[in-house]
Amino acid sequence: MDKKAIAEIRRLMTLKNCRIDKIRGCYVNENREIVTELRETFLALEEETVEKYCEIFRQTLGGKPGRNLFNLEFPLEEEAPGGKQDMLYRLQQSELEDTTLLRAFYDQVIETTQFPDKYLILLAHGVYDIPGRTSDGLEMDDASDYVYSFILCSLCPVILLKEGLCYDSEKKSFLDRRSDWSVQRPDAGFLFPSFNDRCPDIHQALFFARRPDELHEEIPAQILGCPMPLAEEDQRDAFKNVVETALGRDCDFENVKNIHEAIGQLVEEQKDSGEPVQIEKVQLRRILYENGASQESLDTFDDAFDSAVGNGGTLAAENAADTSRLEIKAGSLRITVKADMADMIQTRFIDGVEYLTIPVANDIEVNGIRILQSRKDK
């Protein structure tokens, strides 16, 4: 799913435009025991409660692709009877009415996930009549070609709110609040099926993880049965290692700067597509060749790329390199400039020592104090 598709589905999780028709779930304690189960006709709930649930659902589709949101593709064996995709498909087709399937899903989540404390397993089912679109992108509400039936799973920690005084806005006074358990924003979740090219795609799911440093990879691996793509930080490390390996002794300032500029140009050329720009192996090989990599170094490139990224894998451009700026670090020194100003930094050899030089402009300040714009030769 690209950003536009994710945004379109998120808009279904609002009080005004809600497409959720029922929710199911269970409350799990710290001993991995189900305390109670949840069965609600969603739109029969009070508006305030509906809005709280919708907020959780929107958060499960929030964040940055490649950092918090990951498109996962089911292996063929998981789509066979008894596979993990097959179970999700049957759960979605049952519209969350099959109690046996629901209990099997709860048990699988409880057995698999690594939540140390209490948490809520929340499942939502919804139906979206996908409106047709004109050639210029305008929606036609009376022209629906497909129906998107989906389930959304949110895994939310439940924490204890401490006792204390709290402000009651209606009574305009501070009142004593007793300790109570509160559902927090989701730590992980997924949407099935995916919504690709404005159609249901049962061969993919969208996985959500709130924290990039705690991805809950056990969920894609054991509940969804899908290989997890490289996370943002892992892609950045892979890109760095591949570039350093391929350039070898030619890994100097100018070549690295030019490589980032080439990737920035690639992103600019595809900015209107709405999809994250992916760098394939052949593209990165060409960029490296055009920016200083010797043929001898490139002989090791294929193995280095496949080892870091995987055979047939790609790197998301915005994860691999920050194309909006150029950052230089050396010990405690750090210089950051906008990408379109990177050419102002150059290398110079002075008395046999290599320096990075920055021309003095009219608006340079040091700790807020403007530096003199010109100096006379002494």
ZICORMO-V709643 format. One record per backbone hydrogen bond with DSSP energy under -1.0 kcal/mol. NH is the residue of the N-H (numbers start at 1). CO is the residue of the C=O. E is the energy in kcal/mol with one decimal. If there is no record, write none. Layout:
NH/CO/E  NH/CO/E
This chain:
3/274/-1.1  6/2/-2.4  7/3/-2.5  8/4/-2.1  9/5/-2.0  10/6/-2.4  11/7/-1.7  12/9/-1.5  13/10/-2.1  19/12/-1.7  21/125/-2.5  22/125/-1.4  23/40/-2.1  24/123/-2.8  25/38/-1.6  26/121/-1.8  27/36/-2.6  28/119/-2.9  29/33/-2.5  32/29/-1.9  35/27/-3.4  38/25/-3.5  40/23/-2.4  44/41/-1.7  45/42/-1.8  50/46/-2.6  51/47/-2.5  52/48/-1.7  53/49/-2.2  54/50/-2.7  55/51/-2.0  56/52/-1.6  57/53/-2.3  58/54/-2.7  59/55/-2.1  60/56/-1.5  61/58/-1.1  62/59/-1.5  66/69/-3.3  67/64/-2.2  68/64/-3.4  69/64/-1.7  70/207/-2.6  72/205/-3.0  74/203/-2.3  78/75/-1.2  79/76/-1.2  83/80/-2.6  86/78/-1.7  87/83/-1.8  88/84/-2.0  89/85/-2.7  90/86/-2.2  91/87/-2.3  92/88/-2.6  93/89/-2.8  94/90/-1.8  95/92/-1.2  96/91/-1.6  97/94/-1.2  102/98/-2.3  103/99/-2.4  104/100/-2.1  105/101/-2.3  106/102/-2.7  107/103/-2.6  108/104/-1.9  109/105/-2.4  110/106/-2.8  111/107/-2.4  112/108/-1.7  113/109/-2.9  119/28/-2.1  120/156/-3.2  121/26/-2.8  122/154/-2.7  123/24/-3.6  124/152/-2.3  125/22/-2.5  126/150/-2.1  127/19/-1.7  128/148/-2.1  130/128/-1.0  130/146/-2.0  132/140/-1.0  132/143/-2.5  134/138/-2.9  137/134/-2.0  140/132/-3.1  143/140/-2.0  148/128/-3.1  150/126/-2.3  151/192/-3.1  152/124/-2.3  153/190/-2.8  154/122/-2.9  155/188/-2.9  156/120/-2.4  158/118/-2.3  159/182/-2.4  161/180/-3.9  164/177/-1.8  166/175/-2.8  168/173/-3.1  172/168/-1.6  173/168/-1.3  175/166/-3.2  177/164/-3.0  180/161/-1.3  182/159/-3.3  184/157/-2.9  187/155/-2.6  188/155/-1.2  189/208/-1.8  190/153/-1.8  191/206/-2.5  192/151/-2.5  194/201/-1.7  194/204/-1.6  196/199/-1.7  199/196/-1.4  201/194/-2.3  204/201/-1.5  205/72/-2.2  206/191/-2.2  207/70/-3.0  208/189/-3.2  209/68/-2.4  210/187/-2.6  214/211/-1.7  219/216/-2.1  221/217/-1.9  222/218/-2.5  223/219/-1.9  224/219/-2.2  226/220/-2.8  235/231/-2.7  236/232/-2.1  237/233/-2.3  238/234/-2.5  239/235/-2.6  240/236/-2.3  241/237/-2.5  242/238/-2.4  243/239/-2.5  244/240/-2.5  245/241/-2.3  246/242/-2.6  247/243/-2.6  248/244/-1.8  250/247/-2.6  251/248/-1.5  252/250/-2.2  256/252/-2.3  257/253/-2.6  258/254/-2.4  259/255/-2.1  260/256/-2.0  261/257/-2.0  262/258/-2.2  263/259/-2.1  264/260/-2.4  265/261/-2.1  266/262/-1.8  267/263/-2.2  268/264/-2.2  269/265/-2.2  271/268/-1.0  273/270/-1.7  279/315/-3.7  284/280/-2.3  285/281/-2.4  286/282/-1.8  287/283/-2.3  288/284/-2.5  289/285/-2.3  290/286/-2.3  293/288/-2.4  298/294/-2.4  299/295/-1.2  300/297/-1.4  304/300/-2.0  305/301/-3.1  306/302/-2.7  307/303/-2.2  308/304/-1.9  309/305/-3.4  313/310/-2.4  315/279/-1.9  317/277/-3.3  319/316/-1.0  320/316/-2.8  321/317/-2.2  323/321/-1.2  326/337/-3.1  328/335/-3.3  330/333/-2.4  333/330/-2.2  335/328/-2.8  337/326/-2.4  339/324/-2.0  341/338/-2.0  342/339/-1.5  344/341/-1.6  345/342/-1.6  346/357/-1.9  348/355/-2.6  350/353/-2.9  353/350/-1.7  355/348/-3.5  357/346/-3.5  366/369/-2.7  369/366/-1.9  371/364/-2.4
